[in-house]
Amino acid sequence: MKKCILALLVVASVLGTRTFAQVKQAREQIMFYTSDWKGERFPDGRPKIPDNLLKRALDVSTEDIWDFLREKGYDNQFESGWLALHSDKPFSGRALTTQYMPSRPDVAKAEAAEGKAEGRIPFGMNNSWPIAELVQGDVYVADGYGKIIDGTLIGSNLGNGIAEHTHSGFVFNGGIRDEAENREIPDFNGFYKGYDPSAWQQEELTCINCPIRIGRATVLPGDLVIADAQGVIFVPAILVEEAISSAELTSLMDDYNFLLNKEGKNGAQFEGGWNAEKFAGFKQWVAAHPDKLKMPKDEFEKLVNERMEQMNHRQRPSGSPAP
């Protein structure tokens, strides 16, 4: 019994002497929220979605991704009502999340001490802390609780820092300043809730890489961020590949259906009528246009078969057996 007590005291002593950053989430904390991810991770613990999926994500529609997520039970992944540096230039990346709150002296004091111990720049500039954590392919996603006046999380200097680190951009539930200068930065885009010439103040960073809320969406570190003229959608890392392939298939089916409508071969079935014959024609059309297929062929065949079964199930009278 004494040995057990001694062992517990030793463990407690070791844990008591370990120091953890309080603003930046530990790898173990990130892995707790993303435990279903079985792929590669960054050193900080965030899921590392493959680069090729980031590129494929730019060619799918928000509606198709949204439909897929809703079917999987993810109802709170989209937010609209943004301003953008370049609304005509969609971008995507892996989320590095941050949370900001109205400032209060005791929190500011604790964070200033942490920043000093970690060798970070003075607390008064801790809106730059997340930028140092960004890597290429990231999107800096910040919950600034919608604050615009005195809530301008970046100006053009920090904007250049984000661009250099990510070659992508940012999504801020808050404001920015130096809007015109930020638009001139190459390989850079950003979505935000408003512009104001005021400087950032009475606000402080409270968390890096924690779960955050962006409007009506819940975002985890490592989520896929897709931003376009319609808004911003956040895709859980564990669903990214499946979501993109599903959206690509829907887009291909739409293209084929549009062609049949144009040629007058759909009858009155302008958006439906998918049966075995139509699916067979669809697969022949895709085979004749291989440049349209972004996913592997075996994945395409698998998804088509699943989609056929889903549509057969919907069309089958209730209670009737499967063929």
N, C-alpha and C positions, 0 to 999 in steps of 0.2 A: 504493500500500500504506500509506504514511504517513497519507494522508487517511482511509482506512478505520479505522486504529488510533485516530486522533484522534477520529473520530466515535464509536467505541465507548467511548472514555474519557469523552467528554462525556455520553453516555447513562448510563454507569455512575455518573458524578458526580451527575447529576440524580436517578437512582433512589436513590442513597445518601443524598441529602439529604431525600427524601420521607419523611414519617412516617405510619405506618398504625396505627390503633387495634388492639391485640392481642386485647382481650376481645370487642369488637363486630366481627363479620365484615364485611369490605369488600363493597361491592356486587358486585365482580367475583367474589368467592368464592361468594356466594349464587347468582349467575347460572351459575357453573360447575356446581353441583349441580342446577340447575333449567333447564338449557339448552334442554330440549324445550318449555318454555312460550313461546308466541308472542304471548300477550296482554299486557294492561296490567300494569305493575309499580309498586310503591311506590318512593319515592325510595331506600329502603334496598336495593332489588333484589328483594324478595319478590314472587312472583306475586300479582296482585290479582284474586282470584276475584270475579266479579260479586255484588253484594248480593242479587239475586233468587235466586241459587243457595243462598246461606246460608239464606234463608227456606224454600226448597223442601226443603232437607236435613232440616228438622225433621219432615217428614211421611213419611220413608222408614224402613224397618226395617233394623236392623243386619245381619240375616241376608241380606237382599237385596243390600246394599252389599258385604258380605263375599263372597258368592258371585261377584259380578261381579269383584271384585279378584282372587280366586283364579284365575278363568278368564284373567285378564290376567297372571298370574305373580307377583302381589303377595301373598305368603303371610304376611307379618309386619307386619300393620297394625292389630291389635286387642289391647287389654289389658283385663282384667276385674279384679274384686276391689277395688273402690273404696268409700270412704265419700264422701258427697256432702252439700253444704249443703242441697240440695233434690233428692232422687232422683226426685221425680215431675215435675220440670220440665227437659226436655231443652234443650240449648243447642248452638249451633254457631258456628264462626268460623274465621278464618285463623290458623294457628299462628305465634306468635313464640316461637322455641325458645331455651332456655337450658340450660346445663350447670353443675352444681355438683360440687365435689370436697372431700375432707377438706383442711383448711388445712395449709400448711407455710410457714415464715417467708420463704424466698427468693421464692416466688410472691407472697405477701402484699406483700412490699416492692415488687416490680415493679409490681403492680397499684395499689398506693397511689400510686406515682409517676405512673402513667398517669392515675389519677383526678384527681390534683392538676393535671396538665397540661391536662386536658380540662375543668376546673372542676366536676367532679362532687363530690357530697358525700363525706365521708371514707370511706376504704376499709372501715372497720368496719361500714358500712351498705350494702355494695355489693349486697345482695339487693334494694335499691330501684332499682338502675340499669336493669334491664329495664323497669320500670314506666314510666319516662320515655320509653321507645321505643314504647309501645303506642299504637294508634289505634283508633277505634271499629270494631267488627267483628272485632277480634283476640281470640284466646284465648292467654293466657300459659301456655306448656307448658314445664315444668321437670323436668329429670332431677336429682332430689336423691338418687339412688342408694338410695332406700328409707329414708333416715334420718328417724326420727320424733323420738326424744328428742334435744333440742338441734338438731334439724333442721327446726324450724318456720319455713318460708320466709316466712310472713306472719302478722301478727296483724290486728286490726281496722283499724288505721291504714293499713297497706299494702293491706288488702282494700278499703278505701274508695278508695284511689288506683287500683287495678285497675278497680274498678267505674266510676269517673268517666271513665277513659280508654277503656274497651272497651264498656261497657253489655252485657257478656257474662260472662266469668269466667276460670277457670284450671283446669289439669290438672297436678297435682304428683305425681311419684313421690317423695314425701316427706311431711312433716307440716305441720300448721298449728296455731296457737294462737288463742285468742279465738273458738272455734267458734260459740258462741251469738250473739256480737255480729256476726260475719260473716253469719249467717243473716238478720239484720235489715236488711241493706243492700239497698236496692231495686235491681232490674235486675241481679242478681248471683247467680252460682252457681259452684260449684267442686267438683272431684273430687280426692281426696287419699287417701293410704294410711294416715293415722292422725292422731289428735289427741294433743297433749301440752301441758301448761301451761308447759313450759320455753321459754326464749328461744333464738333462733338463735345458735349459736357453733361454733367449731372447724370451720368450713365456709366455702368461698368460691366466688364466681361465677368461672368460668373462660372462659365463652363465651356470647355473644349471637348468635343466628341462625346456628348451626352445625347439622349433622346430629346428632341425639341418639337415645338409646335410651330408650323408656318401656316397662319390662317386656319383653315379647316383641315390641314394635313398634319400627320404625325411622321416625323423623319428620324431615321436612325443613321449613325455614322456608317458610311459605306454604301448607302442606298444609291441607286442609279438616279441621277437627276436629268430630266429632259425638259428643256425650256424652249418654247416656240411662241408664235404670235397668239396662240390660244390660251397659254398659261404655262404652269409648271406642274409636272407630275413626278412623283417620287416612287420608284419601284424597289421593293425589298430585294436585296442582293440574291436571296435564295430563289427568286422567281424571275430574274432578269432574262436568262436565256430562253426559258419557256415563254415568257411574255412577248419577247421580241419575235420569236419564231411564229407564235400564234398571230401576232399583229401582221407579220409579213404574209402569212397565208391568207388572212382576211383581205389584205390589199390586193393580192393576186386574184382572188376570187372576184373581188369587185371589178378589177380591170377586165377580166373575162366576161363578166356579166354586162359591163358597159358596152363591150364589143358586140355581144349578142343583141342588146337593145338597139344599138346603132344599125346593125344589119337586119333588124326586124325578125330575129330568130327566137325571141323570147315569148312571143305571143303576148298575153296579158300579165305574164309573170316577170314584172320589171325588176323585182329585187329578190325573188324566190324561185320556186320551181326546181330546187336542187334535188335531183334523183340520180340513180345509177348512171343513166345515159348522159346526163349533164356533167357529172363528175368525170366520166370517162373522156368526154370532149375537153374538159378543163385540163386533165393530165396530159392529153395529147398537145394541147396549146402550149402548156408550160415546157414540154419536151422540145417543141419547135422554137422556143424562145429561152434558151438556157441562161442568157444574160440577165433575165429577170429574177432568177433564183439565187438568193443570198445564203440560204441555209443548206446543209448537206442534203443530198438526194434521199438518203435513207430517212432522214428526219422529215423531209417533205412527204414521203410516202406514208410514214407513221401518222403524221398530223392529218393528212387527207382522209385516211381510214377512220381516224377518231372523229373527224368532223362529219363524215358520212354517217357514222353510227349515231352521233348526236342528233342529226337532222332526221334520220329514220325513226329514232325514238320519239322525237317531238311529233312526227306525223302519224305515228302508230296510234290507233284507237286505244283509249284507256282500258287496261285489263287484257289486251290481246297479247299473245306470246311473241317473243322475238323470233324472226325467221331462222 
